[in-house]
Amino acid sequence: MYGRLTPLGSTEEIVTKSILNAAGEIDPFGRGTIVPVVPTKLSDEARAQVRRNVTQEMVDELSREVKELFQGVERDLSSNRALANEALQKLNEARTILLSDRGLYPDAELRVEQVKVMLRQSKTSVAEAQKYAGVLVGLNVIMILVLLALLVFDRAIAQTLVNRGVSPGFPLPLTTDNGRVIPLSMVMYFLPWYTMLWGGIGGAIGALVDLLRYRGRREYDAEYNSYYLVWSIMGIVLGSIVYYLFTGGFFLVGAISQNPDIQDPASQILTATSPILILVAIAVGIGQSTVYEMLDRVVRTVTGTKTEETSTETTVTTSEATTVKPPASRP
């Protein structure tokens, strides 16, 4: 039905390669490192004991499950080639293990359960995406339109404030050294205005990309709905941080070099509306997870805090090997 998948190398090589491929997989949209489920490493004696405890009935039953799951993958994952290939590879490994070495029966069983989880996750993802994804996409699109409207009507909003007697913190009209008049803008009322808005737009774009990506991969999880809702707000906050970090560095350089032009009102406005700052704010808004990881590393470096590292590999000897009993029934 799927063609013949021929694994390379011995059964132990199949298991080892599968573990290495799973370890350290990074979620591209900031949900952390995916911790692999590593099969328990058995000593030769323990494997021999498992081989003695595994009955032909258990092998036949698991083989039937593998056959049924092959059909389930074709039925439920055929529209997602990457996910289908991953599931087929696991099933192929499970079947190869069952045919070659009963001592690795637990590893075959693990792969079968992993494919079951993939199929269940796929069904849940489709159902939840149909319920929530459209609303989340609409809300983020609305947020983008609102922020763009604030940018388009920026001068009109500032002029309205001036007409109502709310003066900006800069003299009007504001001109550069060569006499060019700087247009009225909300930046004159709040310097991080542009970077905040563009950071929020970047955040909303990042939420849409993340949402559509996970929906397409059938890995959408409704538990992250709040994340999609606040991503644009977090982008606004990061946009203001971008401004203060960059301008703080400029002002520090100006103070050290005793250059008064850097703190000139016109220079402050031009810096706040700089295309470079805007691009950085958009990038930070989209890739918030990377920024937070960098900040976390900085904090850990400054405080000397180290992440706890735990070993995922366990070796079982003969005396510790658990007797494998045939299950009463399998769902």
N, C-alpha and C positions, 0 to 999 in steps of 0.2 A: 504493500500500500504506500509506504513512504520511501521505498527503495532500501537497499541494504546499507546500514551504517557499520563500517568496519573500524573498530578501535585499534590504535597503534600500540604495540608493546604488550607487556604482560599485564595480568590483572592488577598487580601491585602498582605498576606504572599508571594504570587508569585511575586508581584511587588517589595516588599522589598528585597527578596532574590536575585532577578535579579539585583537590584541596587548594593547590597553589593558585588555580584560576579564580577561586572564590575569595581567597584571603585578600584583604585590603581593598576591596572594591569601593570606590568613592562615589557617593551619590552626587551628581553634577549640580544639583539645585539646593544643596545646603542642608540635607537631612542627615548629615553625618556619615561616618564610615559604616558600611554594612558589615556587621560581624558575621563571619562565616560559621556555619555549623560543621565542625571538624569531626569526622568519625574517630572513635576511640582507637588508638593504636594498640594492637594486640601483639604480645610476644608469640614466638613460635609455639610454645606449649599451650598458651591460652587459645590460640587459633585452632590447634588440634582438638582441644576440648570442645570448642564451639562446633567444630566439624562433626564431632561424635554426637552432640546433642541435637543438631539440626536433622530433622527427619525428612524423608522424601515427600511426605504430605505437606510439610511447611514450604518446601521448595516449589511443589506443584501449585499450592495456593498463591504464593507470591508471584509465580510465573503467570497465573491467570490474571492477577491484578495488573501486572505489567502489560499484558495483552489488552485488557480493558482500557487502561490509561492511554495506550497508543491511539485507540479509537477516540477517547475523550479529547486528546490533544488535537486530533484532526477536526473534531466537531467544534471545539470551543476556542482554539488558539490559531486556527488556520489563517485568520486575518492579520496576525502579528507574527511575521516570520522570525524575528529575533527571539521572541518568547517561545515560539513553537520549537525552534531549533535547540534552545536550551533544555526544554522539557524532553525532547526526543533524545538528546545526548545523555541525559540522566537515565532515561529508561533503557537506552542501549547499554549503558554501563551496568545497570542493575541486571539486565538479562545476561550480559557477559560474565558477571560475577557468579550468578546462579549456575551457569553452565560450566564454569571452570573451577571454582573453589568455594565450597560450602563454608569454609572457615571465615570467609568474608561476608557471610549472610547478613550480619547487622548493617554493613555498608550498603548492600543492595536494598535492604528494607528502608534505610534512611533516604535513599534516592527516590524510592517509591513514595514515601511520605512527602518529600519535597515537591514532587510533581503534583500530588494531591493538593498541597497548599497553593501551588501556582494556579491550578484550575479553580480552586475555591476563591482565591484572590481575584482572578480574572472576572468571575461572575459577580462578585461583590463590587468590584470596581465599576463594571458596566452599569449595574443597578444604581449605585450611589452617584455616578457621574450624570446619569439621566435625571436624577432628582435635584442635584445641587450645582453642577458645573455651569449650566446655562445662566443661573442667577449670578454666580460669581463672575463669570465673564462680563455680564451686563453691568454689574457694579463697578468693575475695574475700568470698563470702557467709559462709563459715566464719569469716574474720577479723572480719567485722562482728559475728557472734554471740559470738565470744570476747570482743571488746572491750565489747560490751553486757553480757555476763555479769560482767565485771570491774566495770562500773559498778553493776549490780544488787546484787552481793554485796560492794560496796565496804566497807560498815560491818562485815560479817561477817569479812572478811579483816583489817581493822584490829583488830577485837576479838580475833581469834585471835592476832595478834602481841602485843597487850597481855597476853593470858592466858599467853603464853610468855615474858613478861618483857621484851619488846622495847618500850621506851618511845618514844613520839613526841617530836619536838623541841619540843613545846608542853605547858604544864601542863594536867592533867586534873582536874576537868572545865574546859573552856574556855568562858568566858561573855563576852557583849558588855557594853557599858556599862550597858544597861538590864536586865541580869540574865538575858538569854535564853541558854540553854545551847546551844552549837554541837555538833551530833551528831559522834560519833567518825567519822573518815574517813581514808582513805589519804592525803588531802591533808595531813594533819598529819605524815605521814612524808616526803612528797615533794610540795612545793607545786605543781609543774606537772602533777600526776597527772591531773586532770580534762581540762585542755587537751590533754595528750598523747593520752589515750584518744579524745576527740572529734575531734582532728586525724586520728588513725588511721582512725576511722570515716568521716570526710570523704574521706580518701584512697581507701579501699576503694570508697566510693560513686562517686568520680570515675573510678576504674578501670573500674567496671561501666558507667557512662554512656559512657565513651570506647570501651570494647570493643563494646558493643551498637550504638553509633552507627556505628562503622566497619564492623562486620559488616553492618549494614543497608545501608550505602552500597557494600558490596562493595569496600572499601578496606582490609580487614583484612590486616595484615602480621605474620607470625610472628616477624620480627626484633624486634618490640616486646614479646614475651612477658615478658622479664625486667622490662620497664617496668611491666607490669600486676602482676607479682608483688611488686615493692618499693614500689609507690605508697602502700600503706597504711603501710609502715614509714617512708617519707619524710614522710607526714602526721603520724606520731607525733613525729618530730624537729621538724617545723615547728610542731606544737602546743606543744612546750616552748619554742621560740623566741618564739612569740607571747606566752607568759606572761612571759618575761624581758624582752621589749621593753616590754610594757605596765607591768609592775610596776617596771621600771627607771625609766620615766618618772615613775611615781607617787612613788617614793622620792626621785628627784631633786627633784621639786616639794616634797616634804616637807622635804628637807634645806635647800632654799633658803628656804622659808617658816618653817622651824624648827617644824613641826607634828609633835609626837611621835605623834599619833593614827594617822598613816598607817602607821607601823612597828609599831603595836600588834599583838600576836599574833592577836587576834580579827579585826582589820581585814585582816591578811594572808590568813587563811583565807577570809573573805568575798570578798575580791578574787579569790582563786584559783578560787573556785566561782561567780564572777559569770556570769550568763547572757550578758552581752555578750562576755566572753572566750570562752565556749563557742561562741557563734555565729561569732565571728571565727575560732576554731580550725577549725570545720567548713568555713567558706568557704575558708580557706587550704588545708585538706586537699584539697578538691575542685579548686580552681583553682591548683594548685601551679605550673603553667607560668608563670602571670602573676606569681606571687611571685618566681620565679627570674629572670624577665626584669627585674623591678624591681630586684632585688639586683644583677643584672649591670650595669644602667644606673648604679646608685649606685657600684659598684666602678669602672666605666669613667670616671665623672665625677670620682671622687676621685683616681684614678691618671692621669687624662688620656689614657687609651687610646681610640683611635678605631677603629671597624670599617673594614675595607678595603672600598672601594666599587669595583666593577668595572662597566664599561659592557657592556651586553648587545647593543648595536646596532652592527652592522658595515656599512659601505658598501663595495660592490664596484664598481670602475670597469671600463671595457672591457678594459684590459690585465690586470686581475686576475681577470676572469670565467673560471670553469672550464668547459671544454667539456663539455657534457652528452652522454653516450653512452648509447644504449639498453641496458638491462641484459639479460644473457643469459637470465635467468629470474627469476621472482618466486615466493616461497613462497606 
